Amino acid sequence: MLLFRSEEHVDRWCEARGVPRGAILSLETGWRLASIWYADRLEPDWRRRTTEEAQSVFDRLGLTGPFWRLR
């Protein structure tokens, strides 16, 4: 994960390094994703999410596009 000031900064960084632009999300959305994703991680009965459950998390947060498609 890399942090940038703006999407324009992302574009300049990618262009300077010859790499394609990947998925971008705000710090707020990143925090919301992490809060949901790791909320139960320390529970004794924790288990890895199924593909459908993970996709549901992405969908609830409005994370769309090919990067976020698991199915």
Biopython code that builds the backbone (N, CA, C, O; Angstrom):
import numpy as np
from Bio.PDB.StructureBuilder import StructureBuilder

atoms = [
    (1, "MET", "N", (0.842, -1.156, 0.000)),
    (1, "MET", "CA", (0.000, 0.000, 0.000)),
    (1, "MET", "C", (0.896, 1.231, 0.000)),
    (1, "MET", "O", (1.871, 1.324, 0.745)),
    (2, "LEU", "N", (0.532, 2.157, -0.853)),
    (2, "LEU", "CA", (1.237, 3.430, -0.918)),
    (2, "LEU", "C", (0.243, 4.549, -0.652)),
    (2, "LEU", "O", (-0.917, 4.462, -1.054)),
    (3, "LEU", "N", (0.688, 5.586, 0.016)),
    (3, "LEU", "CA", (-0.159, 6.728, 0.311)),
    (3, "LEU", "C", (0.261, 7.908, -0.552)),
    (3, "LEU", "O", (1.452, 8.171, -0.721)),
    (4, "PHE", "N", (-0.736, 8.626, -1.105)),
    (4, "PHE", "CA", (-0.486, 9.755, -1.986)),
    (4, "PHE", "C", (-1.369, 10.923, -1.592)),
    (4, "PHE", "O", (-2.393, 10.748, -0.931)),
    (5, "ARG", "N", (-0.964, 12.119, -2.004)),
    (5, "ARG", "CA", (-1.727, 13.338, -1.719)),
    (5, "ARG", "C", (-2.995, 13.439, -2.552)),
    (5, "ARG", "O", (-4.009, 13.966, -2.094)),
    (6, "SER", "N", (-2.931, 12.929, -3.785)),
    (6, "SER", "CA", (-4.055, 13.094, -4.707)),
    (6, "SER", "C", (-3.954, 12.045, -5.814)),
    (6, "SER", "O", (-2.936, 11.369, -5.958)),
    (7, "GLU", "N", (-5.021, 11.927, -6.584)),
    (7, "GLU", "CA", (-4.990, 11.004, -7.717)),
    (7, "GLU", "C", (-3.998, 11.475, -8.774)),
    (7, "GLU", "O", (-3.389, 10.656, -9.462)),
    (8, "GLU", "N", (-3.834, 12.786, -8.905)),
    (8, "GLU", "CA", (-2.837, 13.320, -9.840)),
    (8, "GLU", "C", (-1.427, 12.887, -9.428)),
    (8, "GLU", "O", (-0.591, 12.574, -10.276)),
    (9, "HIS", "N", (-1.182, 12.874, -8.133)),
    (9, "HIS", "CA", (0.110, 12.428, -7.625)),
    (9, "HIS", "C", (0.315, 10.945, -7.956)),
    (9, "HIS", "O", (1.412, 10.535, -8.336)),
    (10, "VAL", "N", (-0.730, 10.160, -7.813)),
    (10, "VAL", "CA", (-0.665, 8.741, -8.182)),
    (10, "VAL", "C", (-0.277, 8.603, -9.654)),
    (10, "VAL", "O", (0.617, 7.833, -10.003)),
    (11, "ASP", "N", (-0.964, 9.360, -10.508)),
    (11, "ASP", "CA", (-0.694, 9.284, -11.950)),
    (11, "ASP", "C", (0.749, 9.655, -12.262)),
    (11, "ASP", "O", (1.400, 8.978, -13.058)),
    (12, "ARG", "N", (1.259, 10.717, -11.649)),
    (12, "ARG", "CA", (2.655, 11.123, -11.885)),
    (12, "ARG", "C", (3.626, 10.051, -11.413)),
    (12, "ARG", "O", (4.596, 9.739, -12.105)),
    (13, "TRP", "N", (3.370, 9.489, -10.243)),
    (13, "TRP", "CA", (4.237, 8.447, -9.687)),
    (13, "TRP", "C", (4.271, 7.235, -10.612)),
    (13, "TRP", "O", (5.343, 6.709, -10.911)),
    (14, "CYS", "N", (3.108, 6.796, -11.064)),
    (14, "CYS", "CA", (3.029, 5.627, -11.960)),
    (14, "CYS", "C", (3.740, 5.909, -13.279)),
    (14, "CYS", "O", (4.492, 5.071, -13.776)),
    (15, "GLU", "N", (3.499, 7.084, -13.839)),
    (15, "GLU", "CA", (4.119, 7.434, -15.117)),
    (15, "GLU", "C", (5.644, 7.478, -14.999)),
    (15, "GLU", "O", (6.351, 6.997, -15.884)),
    (16, "ALA", "N", (6.143, 8.048, -13.919)),
    (16, "ALA", "CA", (7.594, 8.158, -13.719)),
    (16, "ALA", "C", (8.254, 6.794, -13.583)),
    (16, "ALA", "O", (9.435, 6.645, -13.897)),
    (17, "ARG", "N", (7.513, 5.807, -13.123)),
    (17, "ARG", "CA", (8.072, 4.471, -12.894)),
    (17, "ARG", "C", (7.636, 3.444, -13.930)),
    (17, "ARG", "O", (8.073, 2.294, -13.901)),
    (18, "GLY", "N", (6.775, 3.868, -14.841)),
    (18, "GLY", "CA", (6.322, 2.965, -15.890)),
    (18, "GLY", "C", (5.480, 1.811, -15.383)),
    (18, "GLY", "O", (5.549, 0.700, -15.909)),
    (19, "VAL", "N", (4.680, 2.081, -14.353)),
    (19, "VAL", "CA", (3.822, 1.031, -13.812)),
    (19, "VAL", "C", (2.357, 1.420, -14.019)),
    (19, "VAL", "O", (2.023, 2.605, -14.017)),
    (20, "PRO", "N", (1.488, 0.433, -14.197)),
    (20, "PRO", "CA", (0.071, 0.751, -14.368)),
    (20, "PRO", "C", (-0.549, 1.208, -13.056)),
    (20, "PRO", "O", (-0.138, 0.795, -11.972)),
    (21, "ARG", "N", (-1.525, 2.052, -13.183)),
    (21, "ARG", "CA", (-2.253, 2.533, -11.997)),
    (21, "ARG", "C", (-3.144, 1.410, -11.486)),
    (21, "ARG", "O", (-3.866, 0.783, -12.260)),
    (22, "GLY", "N", (-3.093, 1.163, -10.211)),
    (22, "GLY", "CA", (-3.916, 0.124, -9.604)),
    (22, "GLY", "C", (-5.152, 0.708, -8.962)),
    (22, "GLY", "O", (-5.572, 1.816, -9.294)),
    (23, "ALA", "N", (-5.729, -0.033, -8.049)),
    (23, "ALA", "CA", (-6.926, 0.420, -7.347)),
    (23, "ALA", "C", (-6.558, 1.542, -6.379)),
    (23, "ALA", "O", (-5.489, 1.534, -5.770)),
    (24, "ILE", "N", (-7.462, 2.498, -6.254)),
    (24, "ILE", "CA", (-7.256, 3.634, -5.352)),
    (24, "ILE", "C", (-8.442, 3.715, -4.411)),
    (24, "ILE", "O", (-9.592, 3.600, -4.835)),
    (25, "LEU", "N", (-8.157, 3.915, -3.130)),
    (25, "LEU", "CA", (-9.229, 4.157, -2.183)),
    (25, "LEU", "C", (-8.777, 5.213, -1.192)),
    (25, "LEU", "O", (-7.585, 5.384, -0.940)),
    (26, "SER", "N", (-9.747, 5.913, -0.638)),
    (26, "SER", "CA", (-9.444, 6.967, 0.330)),
    (26, "SER", "C", (-8.985, 6.349, 1.646)),
    (26, "SER", "O", (-9.201, 5.164, 1.900)),
    (27, "LEU", "N", (-8.356, 7.163, 2.469)),
    (27, "LEU", "CA", (-7.969, 6.687, 3.797)),
    (27, "LEU", "C", (-9.194, 6.251, 4.591)),
    (27, "LEU", "O", (-9.150, 5.258, 5.318)),
    (28, "GLU", "N", (-10.280, 6.992, 4.451)),
    (28, "GLU", "CA", (-11.515, 6.637, 5.165)),
    (28, "GLU", "C", (-12.009, 5.255, 4.749)),
    (28, "GLU", "O", (-12.371, 4.440, 5.597)),
    (29, "THR", "N", (-12.025, 4.995, 3.449)),
    (29, "THR", "CA", (-12.478, 3.686, 2.978)),
    (29, "THR", "C", (-11.497, 2.599, 3.384)),
    (29, "THR", "O", (-11.914, 1.497, 3.741)),
    (30, "GLY", "N", (-10.217, 2.882, 3.335)),
    (30, "GLY", "CA", (-9.213, 1.921, 3.781)),
    (30, "GLY", "C", (-9.400, 1.564, 5.245)),
    (30, "GLY", "O", (-9.271, 0.402, 5.630)),
    (31, "TRP", "N", (-9.707, 2.575, 6.065)),
    (31, "TRP", "CA", (-9.950, 2.345, 7.492)),
    (31, "TRP", "C", (-11.205, 1.508, 7.691)),
    (31, "TRP", "O", (-11.220, 0.587, 8.507)),
    (32, "ARG", "N", (-12.262, 1.831, 6.939)),
    (32, "ARG", "CA", (-13.506, 1.057, 7.047)),
    (32, "ARG", "C", (-13.276, -0.386, 6.624)),
    (32, "ARG", "O", (-13.784, -1.305, 7.266)),
    (33, "LEU", "N", (-12.521, -0.597, 5.559)),
    (33, "LEU", "CA", (-12.210, -1.948, 5.100)),
    (33, "LEU", "C", (-11.442, -2.711, 6.173)),
    (33, "LEU", "O", (-11.794, -3.843, 6.504)),
    (34, "ALA", "N", (-10.403, -2.099, 6.712)),
    (34, "ALA", "CA", (-9.596, -2.759, 7.748)),
    (34, "ALA", "C", (-10.428, -3.057, 8.992)),
    (34, "ALA", "O", (-10.278, -4.119, 9.598)),
    (35, "SER", "N", (-11.298, -2.135, 9.375)),
    (35, "SER", "CA", (-12.132, -2.328, 10.566)),
    (35, "SER", "C", (-13.048, -3.534, 10.412)),
    (35, "SER", "O", (-13.227, -4.313, 11.349)),
    (36, "ILE", "N", (-13.625, -3.683, 9.225)),
    (36, "ILE", "CA", (-14.493, -4.833, 8.968)),
    (36, "ILE", "C", (-13.654, -6.101, 8.832)),
    (36, "ILE", "O", (-13.960, -7.131, 9.432)),
    (37, "TRP", "N", (-12.599, -6.008, 8.039)),
    (37, "TRP", "CA", (-11.798, -7.179, 7.697)),
    (37, "TRP", "C", (-11.163, -7.839, 8.922)),
    (37, "TRP", "O", (-11.117, -9.065, 9.018)),
    (38, "TYR", "N", (-10.675, -7.019, 9.856)),
    (38, "TYR", "CA", (-9.945, -7.550, 11.003)),
    (38, "TYR", "C", (-10.744, -7.538, 12.307)),
    (38, "TYR", "O", (-10.193, -7.859, 13.360)),
    (39, "ALA", "N", (-12.008, -7.183, 12.263)),
    (39, "ALA", "CA", (-12.818, -7.041, 13.481)),
    (39, "ALA", "C", (-12.844, -8.307, 14.324)),
    (39, "ALA", "O", (-12.815, -8.228, 15.552)),
    (40, "ASP", "N", (-12.898, -9.462, 13.691)),
    (40, "ASP", "CA", (-13.031, -10.723, 14.436)),
    (40, "ASP", "C", (-11.768, -11.573, 14.399)),
    (40, "ASP", "O", (-11.799, -12.745, 14.775)),
    (41, "ARG", "N", (-10.693, -11.013, 13.964)),
    (41, "ARG", "CA", (-9.462, -11.779, 13.735)),
    (41, "ARG", "C", (-8.922, -12.478, 14.987)),
    (41, "ARG", "O", (-8.310, -13.540, 14.878)),
    (42, "LEU", "N", (-9.136, -11.908, 16.158)),
    (42, "LEU", "CA", (-8.610, -12.493, 17.394)),
    (42, "LEU", "C", (-9.604, -13.411, 18.099)),
    (42, "LEU", "O", (-9.309, -13.939, 19.171)),
    (43, "GLU", "N", (-10.758, -13.600, 17.515)),
    (43, "GLU", "CA", (-11.762, -14.491, 18.096)),
    (43, "GLU", "C", (-11.297, -15.947, 17.998)),
    (43, "GLU", "O", (-10.708, -16.330, 16.986)),
    (44, "PRO", "N", (-11.544, -16.756, 19.014)),
    (44, "PRO", "CA", (-11.102, -18.160, 18.983)),
    (44, "PRO", "C", (-11.692, -18.956, 17.815)),
    (44, "PRO", "O", (-11.059, -19.881, 17.305)),
    (45, "ASP", "N", (-12.903, -18.591, 17.398)),
    (45, "ASP", "CA", (-13.537, -19.339, 16.314)),
    (45, "ASP", "C", (-13.364, -18.654, 14.946)),
    (45, "ASP", "O", (-14.115, -18.928, 14.010)),
    (46, "TRP", "N", (-12.365, -17.758, 14.843)),
    (46, "TRP", "CA", (-12.125, -17.067, 13.573)),
    (46, "TRP", "C", (-11.849, -18.073, 12.461)),
    (46, "TRP", "O", (-11.210, -19.103, 12.673)),
    (47, "ARG", "N", (-12.340, -17.753, 11.291)),
    (47, "ARG", "CA", (-12.047, -18.531, 10.091)),
    (47, "ARG", "C", (-11.913, -17.570, 8.928)),
    (47, "ARG", "O", (-12.449, -16.462, 8.946)),
    (48, "ARG", "N", (-11.202, -18.010, 7.936)),
    (48, "ARG", "CA", (-11.026, -17.196, 6.737)),
    (48, "ARG", "C", (-12.387, -17.000, 6.059)),
    (48, "ARG", "O", (-13.207, -17.918, 6.024)),
    (49, "ARG", "N", (-12.619, -15.807, 5.528)),
    (49, "ARG", "CA", (-13.861, -15.536, 4.807)),
    (49, "ARG", "C", (-13.927, -16.348, 3.523)),
    (49, "ARG", "O", (-12.911, -16.611, 2.880)),
    (50, "THR", "N", (-15.126, -16.732, 3.168)),
    (50, "THR", "CA", (-15.309, -17.362, 1.864)),
    (50, "THR", "C", (-15.193, -16.279, 0.795)),
    (50, "THR", "O", (-15.222, -15.086, 1.097)),
    (51, "THR", "N", (-15.062, -16.704, -0.433)),
    (51, "THR", "CA", (-15.014, -15.749, -1.542)),
    (51, "THR", "C", (-16.265, -14.881, -1.542)),
    (51, "THR", "O", (-16.185, -13.669, -1.745)),
    (52, "GLU", "N", (-17.413, -15.494, -1.316)),
    (52, "GLU", "CA", (-18.669, -14.756, -1.312)),
    (52, "GLU", "C", (-18.725, -13.741, -0.168)),
    (52, "GLU", "O", (-19.209, -12.625, -0.354)),
    (53, "GLU", "N", (-18.238, -14.117, 0.997)),
    (53, "GLU", "CA", (-18.226, -13.198, 2.140)),
    (53, "GLU", "C", (-17.276, -12.025, 1.893)),
    (53, "GLU", "O", (-17.605, -10.880, 2.205)),
    (54, "ALA", "N", (-16.123, -12.306, 1.344)),
    (54, "ALA", "CA", (-15.161, -11.243, 1.045)),
    (54, "ALA", "C", (-15.737, -10.298, -0.006)),
    (54, "ALA", "O", (-15.610, -9.080, 0.116)),
    (55, "GLN", "N", (-16.366, -10.853, -1.031)),
    (55, "GLN", "CA", (-16.971, -10.022, -2.070)),
    (55, "GLN", "C", (-18.062, -9.140, -1.491)),
    (55, "GLN", "O", (-18.226, -7.992, -1.902)),
    (56, "SER", "N", (-18.810, -9.681, -0.532)),
    (56, "SER", "CA", (-19.861, -8.914, 0.120)),
    (56, "SER", "C", (-19.283, -7.701, 0.857)),
    (56, "SER", "O", (-19.866, -6.617, 0.822)),
    (57, "VAL", "N", (-18.154, -7.882, 1.514)),
    (57, "VAL", "CA", (-17.493, -6.761, 2.201)),
    (57, "VAL", "C", (-17.119, -5.688, 1.189)),
    (57, "VAL", "O", (-17.410, -4.510, 1.396)),
    (58, "PHE", "N", (-16.477, -6.083, 0.099)),
    (58, "PHE", "CA", (-16.078, -5.115, -0.929)),
    (58, "PHE", "C", (-17.297, -4.390, -1.486)),
    (58, "PHE", "O", (-17.279, -3.170, -1.654)),
    (59, "ASP", "N", (-18.354, -5.143, -1.770)),
    (59, "ASP", "CA", (-19.571, -4.552, -2.330)),
    (59, "ASP", "C", (-20.191, -3.550, -1.369)),
    (59, "ASP", "O", (-20.602, -2.468, -1.789)),
    (60, "ARG", "N", (-20.264, -3.893, -0.086)),
    (60, "ARG", "CA", (-20.847, -2.984, 0.917)),
    (60, "ARG", "C", (-20.091, -1.672, 0.986)),
    (60, "ARG", "O", (-20.681, -0.622, 1.239)),
    (61, "LEU", "N", (-18.784, -1.729, 0.762)),
    (61, "LEU", "CA", (-17.960, -0.520, 0.834)),
    (61, "LEU", "C", (-17.906, 0.231, -0.488)),
    (61, "LEU", "O", (-17.263, 1.277, -0.585)),
    (62, "GLY", "N", (-18.576, -0.295, -1.499)),
    (62, "GLY", "CA", (-18.584, 0.366, -2.805)),
    (62, "GLY", "C", (-17.291, 0.178, -3.574)),
    (62, "GLY", "O", (-16.987, 0.966, -4.470)),
    (63, "LEU", "N", (-16.524, -0.850, -3.242)),
    (63, "LEU", "CA", (-15.270, -1.126, -3.944)),
    (63, "LEU", "C", (-15.614, -1.929, -5.193)),
    (63, "LEU", "O", (-15.968, -3.105, -5.115)),
    (64, "THR", "N", (-15.504, -1.283, -6.331)),
    (64, "THR", "CA", (-15.923, -1.879, -7.595)),
    (64, "THR", "C", (-14.763, -1.930, -8.572)),
    (64, "THR", "O", (-13.686, -1.399, -8.299)),
    (65, "GLY", "N", (-14.978, -2.548, -9.673)),
    (65, "GLY", "CA", (-13.962, -2.639, -10.705)),
    (65, "GLY", "C", (-13.250, -3.974, -10.652)),
    (65, "GLY", "O", (-13.408, -4.739, -9.700)),
    (66, "PRO", "N", (-12.466, -4.249, -11.681)),
    (66, "PRO", "CA", (-11.813, -5.555, -11.799)),
    (66, "PRO", "C", (-10.941, -5.942, -10.607)),
    (66, "PRO", "O", (-10.891, -7.117, -10.244)),
    (67, "PHE", "N", (-10.257, -4.987, -9.995)),
    (67, "PHE", "CA", (-9.379, -5.274, -8.866)),
    (67, "PHE", "C", (-10.142, -5.904, -7.716)),
    (67, "PHE", "O", (-9.613, -6.766, -7.015)),
    (68, "TRP", "N", (-11.386, -5.475, -7.518)),
    (68, "TRP", "CA", (-12.178, -5.901, -6.369)),
    (68, "TRP", "C", (-13.106, -7.066, -6.676)),
    (68, "TRP", "O", (-13.845, -7.496, -5.790)),
    (69, "ARG", "N", (-13.098, -7.588, -7.882)),
    (69, "ARG", "CA", (-13.974, -8.702, -8.266)),
    (69, "ARG", "C", (-13.307, -10.027, -7.950)),
    (69, "ARG", "O", (-12.235, -10.327, -8.477)),
    (70, "LEU", "N", (-13.932, -10.816, -7.096)),
    (70, "LEU", "CA", (-13.396, -12.120, -6.712)),
    (70, "LEU", "C", (-14.120, -13.256, -7.400)),
    (70, "LEU", "O", (-13.629, -14.385, -7.423)),
    (71, "ARG", "N", (-15.278, -12.972, -7.958)),
    (71, "ARG", "CA", (-16.045, -14.044, -8.605)),
    (71, "ARG", "C", (-16.440, -13.674, -9.992)),
    (71, "ARG", "O", (-17.091, -14.461, -10.680)),
]
sb = StructureBuilder()
sb.init_structure("model")
sb.init_model(0)
sb.init_chain("A")
sb.init_seg("    ")
for serial, (resi, resn, name, xyz) in enumerate(atoms, 1):
    if name == "N":
        sb.init_residue(resn, " ", resi, " ")
    sb.init_atom(name, np.array(xyz, "f"), 0.0, 1.0, " ", f" {name:<3s}", serial, name[0])
structure = sb.get_structure()
